[in-house]
Amino acid sequence: MPITIADVAARAGVSKTTVSRVLNGKGELDVQTAARVRRVIEELGYVPSARAVGLARGRTRVVGMLVPSLTWPWMGEVLQGAVDVVETEGYGLLLFTCNRGEESMRQFASQVSAKSFDGLLVIEPEGTLDYITDLHARGLPVVLIDDRGHQPLFPSVTTTNRSGGAEAARHLLELGRRRPLVITGIEPFGCTQERLAGFGDVYAEAGSPLDPRLVVEGDFTFDRGRAVVKQLMADGLEFDAVFAHNDLSAAGALLAIRESGRRVPEDVALVGFDDIPYASHTDPPLTTVHQPMRQMGEAAARMLLAHFDGTPLPDAPHVLPTTLIIRASTMVPA
């Protein structure tokens, strides 16, 4: 049987409260009593529950993290960034996904009620923003990662989706590509709207507004990217470039272009978004807009941990810039 705080109290001839005060350094204690309790702890090999000690101190030293799924291509980078910071500072991470829908959220809510963590990092599962906002309003420190343009009423870390789209457009225009196909993300997402707006504004300013027939909603998947290109080619719509709102869609588009007998980048230049590790291993390697996903996870975790130490959470979003990474899917090697 594991040694309990009651065992220590009985052997030392004190109350469990006294043992707890010794463990947590709270209150004034007789020096000899405290020394006796520590000696008994050592003799019995008692290891206090980290959770119990944390609760006694008013902290669990655990950070919660809520995400939609672990299957998103860039999720690992965000998680690694958050974990690097959390573990370095001596905290644990309690991870929740929404893979099972309402059942997952009920389980998460029970952990919130049990005060199992000191604060929460969130990559918003669809339809949960109001609930997360309410948790923050009730006193749970929350930092949102990748706000999708929602601009929530609590702290967030985001990136420059609009300027990323604009930079992709400028690059294609510099290459003389005047008729791009845009495979968007899911339409309600703020990141989709921002990337499309940035891209479209640059083309409009250059006197080449986007052809509405060449702006097609995608779903961030390889299969949808491939299907869009195949359908438009079957319909006889011409395009000399593709801007896909993520790298998986771009990879699907790349396959469909090559299956048609066209060449990338000679016939069709191709730009993705995210810069997941796979992007540099396509054939040809993919030009893409790099999102600093690991840095976003790091920044959100630092913001939350600094709040635990007394630094107020910021009112304005913390914005990290995107960067265009040029590879062979747009530039023919010299």
N, C-alpha and C positions, 0 to 999 in steps of 0.2 A: 504494500500500500504506500502511496506517496506521502511524504511528510507534509503536514498541514500547519498553518499558523497556530491552530489550537494545540498541536503537539509541542510546538516551541513554547507557547504560553504555559502549558502544564509543567514542562520540564524546568522552566525558569522561575516558576512560582509567581507569574504576573498575569494580567489580563491580556486578551487578544488585542485590545485597544493599545496597550502599552507596547506590545510587539510591533503593531502597525506604526506607531509613532517613532519607534527606533528605525524601522525600515525607511520611513519617509522623511526623517529629520525634522519632524514637526513638534513644536511645543518644548517646554523645558522638562528635562528628565534628570533624575538622580544619576550621577556619573557611574556609580557602582552598579546600579540597576541596568543601565544601558549596556555597560560592559558585560554583565552576566547574560543579558539577552543575546548579544552578539556572539558570545562564546558558545551558547547553546545552539544558535543558528549554524555555526561552523561545525560543531560536534555532530549535529543531526544531518548536516548536508542539505538544509532547507533552501530551496530555490523559490523565491516568491514569483507569483504570476506577474508577468509584465503588464498584463491588462489590469490586474488588481492594483498594482503599484501606481499605474498611470491614472486610474480613476481616483485613487486616494489623493493624488496630486492635482486632480482636476484636468488631467490630460491623458489621452490614450497613447500619444506619440504614434498615431496611425493616421495616414491620409487615405481617404476614399477616392476612388476614380470610377466614374460611370461612363461607359462607351457603348455605341450601338452594337458592335461586333468586332471580333479580332480578325476577321477575314478581309477588312479593307486594306488595300495594298500598302498604304503609308502608315497604318496603325502602329506597326512595330517600332517605327522611328519615333513617333510621339511618345509611346510608352517608355522606350529606352531613355529618352531625354528626361522624362519625369522621374523614372526610377533612379537614374544616376544622381540626381539632386537629392531625392528623398532619402536614399540609403546613405549617402555621404553625410547627411545631417543626423543620422541615427534614428530615422523614422521608418516605419513599415508602410506598405502599400496594400490596401484592400481593394481588389478589382471586381467590378460588376459589369456584366454585359446585359443586353436586352434580347438575347437570342431566343428566349421563350416568351417574348411579348409581355402580357399583363402579369403572368406568373413571376417573371424576372423582376418586374417593377414592384410587386408585392414583397418579394424577398428583400429588395433594396430598401423599401420603406420600413421594413421591420428592423433593419440594421440602423437606419436613421433614428428610429424611435429608441433603440437601445444605446444610442450615442456611442457607436462602435468606432467612430473616427472623429478627428478634431476639425477637419475641413474637407472640402470636396473639389476635385478636378473633374471637369465634364467635357466630353465631346458629345454634343447633344444628340441623344436618340430622338428620332422623329416624334413630334407631338408631346415632348416632355418639358418644353421651355417654361410654360406657366407654372408647372409643379416645381421646377428648380428655382424659379424666381421666388416662389412662395417660401421655399426652404431658406433662401438667403434672407428674405424679409423677416423670417422668424429667428434669425440669429446664427445660422450655419454659414461659416465663411465658404464662399464658392468662387472658383475661377473657371471660366469657360474657355476652351481651346477651339479655335476655328469657328468663329461666331456665325459664319454663313450669311453675313450681312444683316443679322437680326438686331444687332446693337442692343443687347440686353441691359436691364437695369442693375447689373452687377458686373464686376471686373471680368475682362476678357483679354485673350491674346489672339491676335489675328494676323493676316498677311495681306499683301497688296494685290488682290485679285484683279482689280480694274487695271492697274498699271501693268500687271503681268500680261493681260490680254492685249493692251496697247503696244507693249514691247514686241509681242509676237507679230502683230500687224505691221509694225514698222519694219521688222526684219523681212517679212515676205514682200512688202512693197519695194524695199531696196533691191530685192532680187527680181523685180519686174513682174511679180505675181499679182494680177489685178482681179482674178476671179476665184476667190477662195470658197471652199465648202467649209461650213462650221458645224461640227458635231458637238452639240452642247451637252451639259450635264442635265440633271433632273430640273425641270423648269422652276419649281417653287424655291429651290435653294438659292440663297443670296449669292453664293459664290458663282453659280451659273449666270445669274443676271449681271453680276459685276464683270465677269470675264467677257461676256458677249458685248456689254456696253463699251468697255474699253477697246475691244477689237473693232467693233462697228464704227465707233466715233473716228478712229484713225483712218479707216477706209473712206468714210464719208468726207472727212476733211481733205482727203487726197483726190476727191472727185470721182471715187469709185464706190458708191454705196453698195452694201451687201444685197445680193439678189435674194429675196425672201424664200425662193424655192431651194436655195442652197444653205439655208439655216434650218437644221433638222435636230429635233430633240433626241438626245441619247439618254443612257442610264448608267454611264461610267463603266460599261462592261466591254470586253473584247468582242463578244458576239454581236452586240448592237453596233459597234463601230464598223465591223465587217459588213453587216447587213445593210447599213445605210449606204455605204459606197457601192455595193453591188446593185442596190435598187436604183440609185441615181444614174449609174452607168447604163442599166437596162432601160431607163427612161430617156436616155440620150442627152442628159444634162451635162454640159462640159464644165470642168473646173481645172485650174492649174495648181491648186494648193489645197491643203486640208489643215484646219486648226481644230484639234480635238480637245475637249475640256479635261481630259485626263489621259495618262499614258496607256492605260489598257485599251481605251477606245481607239487611240492612235495606232496601237499595235494591230488591232483588228482591221482598221482602215488600210494599214500598210500591206497586210496579207491580201486583202481584196484588190488593191491596186496592182500588186504583182501578179495575182491570178488572172487579171485582165490582159496581161502582156505589157502593161505600161511600166515605166521605170521611175524609181524614186532615187534621187530628186529631179532627174532630167526632165521627166514629163509632169510629175506632180511633186511639189515640195510638201513636206509634212512636219507639223509642229504639235507636240503634246503639252501636257501640264502636269506637274508634280515632281518629276525627276525621281521616280522610284528606281531602285537598283537595276531593274529589268531594262530600263530605257537605254542604258549604255550597251546592252547586249543584243538588241534587235539587229536585223540586217536590212539596210544599213542602220547604224546607231541613231537614236532618235534625238533630234533637236527638241528641247522642251523648256518650259518655264519651271525653274526650281523653286519649290516651296521649302522653307527652312523648318521642316516638321520636327526634327529632333530639338532644334533650338526653341521652337514653340512649346514643346513639353517641358524643357528646362526652365524657360522663362515663367511659365505658369506655376510650376512647383516652387521656384524661388519666391515668387510673389506671395504664395500662400504661406510658406514657412516664415517669411519676413513678417507677415501679419501676426503669426503666433508669437513673435518676439516683440510685438508692439508697433510695427510700422503699419499705418493705415492702408487699406486696400485702395488703389487708385480709382478715380472716377472715370477717366478716359481709357479707351482700349489701348493696350500695348501692341504696337504694329511693327512687324518684322518684314523687311522687303523681300520680294521675289527677285530672281535673277534669270535672265535668258541664257541657257546653255546651248551653244551652237554645235551640232554634230552633223554627220554626213547625210541625214534625211532632208536637209535643205541646201547643203553646200557640196558641190562635186569636189572631191579631193584634188588638189593641184598635182 
